[in-house]
Amino acid sequence: MKMTVSSVEQAGMLVRAVRKSQSLRQDDLAGSAGVGHVFVRDAERGKETIEFGRFLRLLDELGIRVTFDIPESALLQYEQLKATGMKPLPPRERKREAEDSSPISSSRKT
């Protein structure tokens, strides 16, 4: 069945409904999807700041497919991006590592 989702709360309710229809506990779903049980709880409650990649894994584990209905005018742009590839984001430097390698923190160590 296809449903249009227009809010995170609605997405969360659907995740919970599908999980319960499959007689899965939150911690069992979390383990099979490779996420924590708190993440599953937050997703089901419609928390807006959850990580999109992990949410997609959760949906996949439940058998929920995500489809984007895009304007036809964007299709050419998408195909070009897909063909040429997008530049990956540079790895984020962890704050502590940045502080450890800064000249200020080096002088504090001596």
C-alpha positions as MATLAB code, in Angstrom:
seq = 'MKMTVSSVEQAGMLVRAVRKSQSLRQDDLAGSAGVGHVFVRDAERGKETIEFGRFLRLLDELGIRVTFDIPESALLQYEQLKATGMKPLPPRERKREAEDSSPISSSRKT';
ca = [
       0.000    0.000    0.000;
       1.313    3.452   -0.883;
       0.960    6.343    1.534;
       2.004    9.958    1.297;
       3.905   11.118    4.357;
       4.055   14.826    5.086;
       5.457   14.962    8.625;
       8.016   13.207   10.791;
       5.272   12.373   13.269;
       3.343   10.566   10.553;
       6.488    8.693    9.449;
       7.097    7.654   13.047;
       3.555    6.368   13.464;
       3.906    4.320   10.279;
       7.214    2.851   11.469;
       5.602    1.863   14.765;
       2.536    0.390   13.037;
       4.657   -1.715   10.672;
       6.945   -2.878   13.496;
       3.987   -3.921   15.641;
       2.266   -5.637   12.699;
       5.421   -7.762   12.375;
       5.375   -8.522   16.136;
       8.825   -6.999   16.581;
      10.091   -5.391   19.756;
      11.989   -2.116   19.441;
      15.251   -3.682   20.614;
      14.923   -6.590   18.164;
      14.327   -4.199   15.273;
      17.231   -2.053   16.441;
      19.581   -5.042   16.449;
      18.590   -6.269   13.012;
      18.784   -2.750   11.523;
      22.132   -1.969   13.164;
      20.845    0.969   15.207;
      20.241    1.509   18.908;
      16.892    0.990   20.606;
      16.849    4.700   21.529;
      17.086    5.508   17.822;
      14.053    3.319   17.103;
      12.141    4.994   19.918;
      13.080    8.466   18.640;
      12.098    7.532   15.080;
       8.720    6.237   16.206;
       8.093    9.395   18.202;
       8.798   11.562   15.173;
      11.989   13.187   16.406;
      13.051   15.615   13.687;
      16.815   15.415   14.210;
      17.449   11.705   13.667;
      20.084   10.681   11.136;
      18.568   10.138    7.694;
      20.887    7.284    6.691;
      20.074    5.259    9.781;
      16.366    6.011    9.311;
      16.567    4.601    5.782;
      18.213    1.426    7.167;
      15.377    1.124    9.667;
      12.777    1.506    6.920;
      14.568   -1.050    4.756;
      14.639   -3.551    7.604;
      10.873   -3.156    7.994;
      10.294   -3.558    4.257;
       9.220    0.058    3.801;
      10.283    1.548    0.473;
      10.845    5.264    0.024;
       9.874    6.822   -3.297;
      10.531   10.421   -4.296;
       7.997   12.080   -6.571;
      10.113   14.783   -8.200;
       9.182   17.355  -10.841;
      10.068   16.196  -14.342;
      12.122   19.362  -14.753;
      14.563   18.030  -12.133;
      15.060   14.659  -13.813;
      17.673   15.893  -16.311;
      19.647   17.572  -13.528;
      19.496   14.382  -11.457;
      20.680   12.237  -14.376;
      23.636   14.587  -14.935;
      24.588   14.439  -11.262;
      24.296   10.667  -11.281;
      26.500   10.401  -14.389;
      29.225   12.766  -13.222;
      29.004   11.935   -9.567;
      28.923   14.380   -6.737;
      32.007   15.384   -4.854;
      31.984   13.598   -1.522;
      32.080   15.675    1.612;
      35.504   15.797    3.246;
      35.709   13.740    6.423;
      34.725   15.734    9.468;
      37.510   16.372   11.889;
      36.560   15.480   15.411;
      36.763   18.421   17.778;
      39.104   16.693   20.210;
      41.505   15.653   17.417;
      41.543   19.229   16.131;
      42.344   20.550   19.598;
      45.094   17.958   20.114;
      46.828   18.950   16.882;
      46.521   22.702   17.341;
      49.661   24.690   18.289;
      47.952   26.012   21.409;
      47.253   22.577   22.836;
      50.783   21.410   21.903;
      52.322   24.195   23.948;
      50.142   23.285   26.917;
      51.502   19.748   26.931;
      55.085   20.855   27.565;
];
